[in-house]
Each structure stands twice: as C-alpha cells, then as structure tokens.
C-alpha cells in the first residue's frame, strides 16, 4: 500500500515513472550466477512446460495402469453384491408366498369348520338326551 503511494507520488513529482537506469543495481550471488551461466530465474517458466507435460503423461499412465482396474474391480464387487441381494429378495418373496398360502388354508379351515361345527352343535341339541353318551 505504501509502495503504491510512493510510486504515485514519484510519478506526480517527476512526471514519469522512475527508470531503472537512475536506480543503482544491487549485485547478489544469484545475479552473478545468472550472468555466469546464462540462466535467469524468469527462464523457469520455459522449463515448467516440458516438466508439466511429462507429469501429465505419467499421471495418465498411472491412471490407466492402476486406477482404471481398481474402478473395474469396485464395479464388479457391486455387481456381485447386487446379485446376492436380488437372490436373497427372491428367497424372501418365496417364503412370504408360502406363508400366505398357509394362512389362506388356515382361514379356510377355520371358516368352513366353524359352519360345520355350528351345524353339528344344533344337530346334537335336537337329539334326545338318552342317546348321548356320558363324557369322561
């Protein structure tokens, strides 16, 4: 913030931004090294492009070799689990059907036997008491 204010003040005072020629250069070990080997820190972006390209290629190979088969394995596991669940559901449905059939038979026995039992009780009431045997 203060640097921006200082630059604005310098532009207003001189009428133009300060040039590098007027400012003294500070020589450090890194600038001396860059002069000696012909490499500058700004040249790093030129080196990053091939490095990123190689990294993307390696990532694609890694994905094809390891990640894709892992996803296929997970999908196969889910298919097997779905088959097991479907088989269990079919077993439960068959058992429910058997139980419903048994309930229907019991209902039929209770309702049919109830009518026959009522008729038999009425018939026994109508018979004379002499013919009946004692109950022990």
Secondary structure as the mmCIF struct_conf table of DSSP 4:
data_model
#
loop_
_struct_conf.conf_type_id
_struct_conf.id
_struct_conf.beg_label_comp_id
_struct_conf.beg_label_asym_id
_struct_conf.beg_label_seq_id
_struct_conf.end_label_comp_id
_struct_conf.end_label_asym_id
_struct_conf.end_label_seq_id
HELX_RH_AL_P HELX_RH_AL_P1 UNK A 2 UNK A 14
BEND BEND1 UNK A 15 UNK A 16
HELX_LH_PP_P HELX_LH_PP_P1 UNK A 17 UNK A 19
TURN_TY1_P TURN_TY1_P1 UNK A 20 UNK A 22
BEND BEND2 UNK A 23 UNK A 23
HELX_LH_PP_P HELX_LH_PP_P2 UNK A 24 UNK A 25
HELX_RH_AL_P HELX_RH_AL_P2 UNK A 29 UNK A 37
TURN_TY1_P TURN_TY1_P2 UNK A 38 UNK A 38
HELX_RH_3T_P HELX_RH_3T_P1 UNK A 41 UNK A 43
HELX_RH_AL_P HELX_RH_AL_P3 UNK A 44 UNK A 62
HELX_RH_PI_P HELX_RH_PI_P1 UNK A 63 UNK A 67
HELX_RH_AL_P HELX_RH_AL_P4 UNK A 68 UNK A 126
BEND BEND3 UNK A 127 UNK A 127
TURN_TY1_P TURN_TY1_P3 UNK A 129 UNK A 130
BEND BEND4 UNK A 131 UNK A 131
HELX_LH_PP_P HELX_LH_PP_P3 UNK A 132 UNK A 135
#
